């Protein structure tokens, strides 16, 4: 749960910065948000979470 909340905070801040710097418009940011929201509701959510956990675990073992 901590990883999920941190990822949400990270991507939320990144989206806010991109919209604010006008790199990404509000419509594109909304489309990406909705894509992520609906992807989380599919069977792909489990595979995505497993991949993220594996990457975080691998990164924690790097010296």
mmCIF file of the C-alpha atoms, coordinates in Angstrom:
data_MODEL
# 
_entry.id   MODEL 
# 
loop_
_atom_site.group_PDB 
_atom_site.id 
_atom_site.type_symbol 
_atom_site.label_atom_id 
_atom_site.label_alt_id 
_atom_site.label_comp_id 
_atom_site.label_asym_id 
_atom_site.label_entity_id 
_atom_site.label_seq_id 
_atom_site.pdbx_PDB_ins_code 
_atom_site.Cartn_x 
_atom_site.Cartn_y 
_atom_site.Cartn_z 
_atom_site.occupancy 
_atom_site.B_iso_or_equiv 
_atom_site.pdbx_formal_charge 
_atom_site.auth_seq_id 
_atom_site.auth_comp_id 
_atom_site.auth_asym_id 
_atom_site.auth_atom_id 
_atom_site.pdbx_PDB_model_num 
ATOM 1  C CA . UNK A 1 1  ? 0.000  0.000  0.000   1.00 0.00 ? 1  UNK A CA 1 
ATOM 2  C CA . UNK A 1 2  ? 2.857  2.389  0.764   1.00 0.00 ? 2  UNK A CA 1 
ATOM 3  C CA . UNK A 1 3  ? 4.311  1.857  -2.714  1.00 0.00 ? 3  UNK A CA 1 
ATOM 4  C CA . UNK A 1 4  ? 0.946  2.486  -4.365  1.00 0.00 ? 4  UNK A CA 1 
ATOM 5  C CA . UNK A 1 5  ? 0.380  5.690  -2.445  1.00 0.00 ? 5  UNK A CA 1 
ATOM 6  C CA . UNK A 1 6  ? 3.901  6.879  -3.227  1.00 0.00 ? 6  UNK A CA 1 
ATOM 7  C CA . UNK A 1 7  ? 3.442  6.123  -6.920  1.00 0.00 ? 7  UNK A CA 1 
ATOM 8  C CA . UNK A 1 8  ? 0.156  8.025  -6.936  1.00 0.00 ? 8  UNK A CA 1 
ATOM 9  C CA . UNK A 1 9  ? 1.795  11.019 -5.272  1.00 0.00 ? 9  UNK A CA 1 
ATOM 10 C CA . UNK A 1 10 ? 4.789  10.889 -7.635  1.00 0.00 ? 10 UNK A CA 1 
ATOM 11 C CA . UNK A 1 11 ? 2.703  10.684 -10.800 1.00 0.00 ? 11 UNK A CA 1 
ATOM 12 C CA . UNK A 1 12 ? 0.281  13.299 -9.514  1.00 0.00 ? 12 UNK A CA 1 
ATOM 13 C CA . UNK A 1 13 ? 3.103  15.777 -8.919  1.00 0.00 ? 13 UNK A CA 1 
ATOM 14 C CA . UNK A 1 14 ? 4.686  14.921 -12.280 1.00 0.00 ? 14 UNK A CA 1 
ATOM 15 C CA . UNK A 1 15 ? 1.380  15.492 -14.070 1.00 0.00 ? 15 UNK A CA 1 
ATOM 16 C CA . UNK A 1 16 ? 0.866  18.804 -12.273 1.00 0.00 ? 16 UNK A CA 1 
ATOM 17 C CA . UNK A 1 17 ? 4.364  19.965 -13.255 1.00 0.00 ? 17 UNK A CA 1 
ATOM 18 C CA . UNK A 1 18 ? 3.878  18.950 -16.900 1.00 0.00 ? 18 UNK A CA 1 
ATOM 19 C CA . UNK A 1 19 ? 0.503  20.693 -17.118 1.00 0.00 ? 19 UNK A CA 1 
ATOM 20 C CA . UNK A 1 20 ? 1.838  23.785 -15.370 1.00 0.00 ? 20 UNK A CA 1 
ATOM 21 C CA . UNK A 1 21 ? 4.888  24.015 -17.658 1.00 0.00 ? 21 UNK A CA 1 
ATOM 22 C CA . UNK A 1 22 ? 2.533  23.629 -20.632 1.00 0.00 ? 22 UNK A CA 1 
ATOM 23 C CA . UNK A 1 23 ? 4.409  20.552 -21.831 1.00 0.00 ? 23 UNK A CA 1 
ATOM 24 C CA . UNK A 1 24 ? 1.142  18.641 -21.647 1.00 0.00 ? 24 UNK A CA 1 
ATOM 25 C CA . UNK A 1 25 ? -2.258 20.228 -21.999 1.00 0.00 ? 25 UNK A CA 1 
ATOM 26 C CA . UNK A 1 26 ? -5.184 19.622 -19.668 1.00 0.00 ? 26 UNK A CA 1 
ATOM 27 C CA . UNK A 1 27 ? -6.958 17.417 -22.222 1.00 0.00 ? 27 UNK A CA 1 
ATOM 28 C CA . UNK A 1 28 ? -3.933 15.125 -22.648 1.00 0.00 ? 28 UNK A CA 1 
ATOM 29 C CA . UNK A 1 29 ? -3.442 14.935 -18.878 1.00 0.00 ? 29 UNK A CA 1 
ATOM 30 C CA . UNK A 1 30 ? -7.105 13.984 -18.429 1.00 0.00 ? 30 UNK A CA 1 
ATOM 31 C CA . UNK A 1 31 ? -6.822 11.305 -21.127 1.00 0.00 ? 31 UNK A CA 1 
ATOM 32 C CA . UNK A 1 32 ? -3.745 9.795  -19.461 1.00 0.00 ? 32 UNK A CA 1 
ATOM 33 C CA . UNK A 1 33 ? -5.457 9.881  -16.057 1.00 0.00 ? 33 UNK A CA 1 
ATOM 34 C CA . UNK A 1 34 ? -8.544 8.120  -17.414 1.00 0.00 ? 34 UNK A CA 1 
ATOM 35 C CA . UNK A 1 35 ? -6.403 5.546  -19.222 1.00 0.00 ? 35 UNK A CA 1 
ATOM 36 C CA . UNK A 1 36 ? -4.627 4.723  -15.956 1.00 0.00 ? 36 UNK A CA 1 
ATOM 37 C CA . UNK A 1 37 ? -7.871 4.701  -14.013 1.00 0.00 ? 37 UNK A CA 1 
ATOM 38 C CA . UNK A 1 38 ? -9.578 2.263  -16.362 1.00 0.00 ? 38 UNK A CA 1 
ATOM 39 C CA . UNK A 1 39 ? -6.452 0.114  -16.754 1.00 0.00 ? 39 UNK A CA 1 
ATOM 40 C CA . UNK A 1 40 ? -6.386 -0.347 -12.981 1.00 0.00 ? 40 UNK A CA 1 
ATOM 41 C CA . UNK A 1 41 ? -9.860 -1.840 -13.207 1.00 0.00 ? 41 UNK A CA 1 
ATOM 42 C CA . UNK A 1 42 ? -8.832 -4.566 -15.701 1.00 0.00 ? 42 UNK A CA 1 
ATOM 43 C CA . UNK A 1 43 ? -6.943 -7.816 -15.389 1.00 0.00 ? 43 UNK A CA 1 
ATOM 44 C CA . UNK A 1 44 ? -3.780 -5.958 -16.370 1.00 0.00 ? 44 UNK A CA 1 
ATOM 45 C CA . UNK A 1 45 ? -3.665 -4.303 -12.945 1.00 0.00 ? 45 UNK A CA 1 
ATOM 46 C CA . UNK A 1 46 ? -2.255 -7.422 -11.289 1.00 0.00 ? 46 UNK A CA 1 
ATOM 47 C CA . UNK A 1 47 ? 0.507  -7.795 -13.868 1.00 0.00 ? 47 UNK A CA 1 
ATOM 48 C CA . UNK A 1 48 ? 1.394  -4.112 -13.611 1.00 0.00 ? 48 UNK A CA 1 
ATOM 49 C CA . UNK A 1 49 ? 1.558  -4.263 -9.791  1.00 0.00 ? 49 UNK A CA 1 
ATOM 50 C CA . UNK A 1 50 ? 3.702  -7.416 -9.920  1.00 0.00 ? 50 UNK A CA 1 
ATOM 51 C CA . UNK A 1 51 ? 6.104  -5.786 -12.379 1.00 0.00 ? 51 UNK A CA 1 
ATOM 52 C CA . UNK A 1 52 ? 6.364  -2.625 -10.273 1.00 0.00 ? 52 UNK A CA 1 
ATOM 53 C CA . UNK A 1 53 ? 7.019  -4.628 -7.107  1.00 0.00 ? 53 UNK A CA 1 
ATOM 54 C CA . UNK A 1 54 ? 9.729  -6.622 -8.886  1.00 0.00 ? 54 UNK A CA 1 
ATOM 55 C CA . UNK A 1 55 ? 11.380 -3.427 -10.144 1.00 0.00 ? 55 UNK A CA 1 
ATOM 56 C CA . UNK A 1 56 ? 11.252 -1.822 -6.695  1.00 0.00 ? 56 UNK A CA 1 
ATOM 57 C CA . UNK A 1 57 ? 12.669 -4.970 -5.130  1.00 0.00 ? 57 UNK A CA 1 
ATOM 58 C CA . UNK A 1 58 ? 15.481 -5.074 -7.705  1.00 0.00 ? 58 UNK A CA 1 
ATOM 59 C CA . UNK A 1 59 ? 16.237 -1.390 -7.182  1.00 0.00 ? 59 UNK A CA 1 
ATOM 60 C CA . UNK A 1 60 ? 16.481 -1.882 -3.420  1.00 0.00 ? 60 UNK A CA 1 
ATOM 61 C CA . UNK A 1 61 ? 19.230 -4.491 -3.923  1.00 0.00 ? 61 UNK A CA 1 
ATOM 62 C CA . UNK A 1 62 ? 21.416 -2.190 -6.039  1.00 0.00 ? 62 UNK A CA 1 
ATOM 63 C CA . UNK A 1 63 ? 24.441 -0.960 -4.124  1.00 0.00 ? 63 UNK A CA 1 
# 
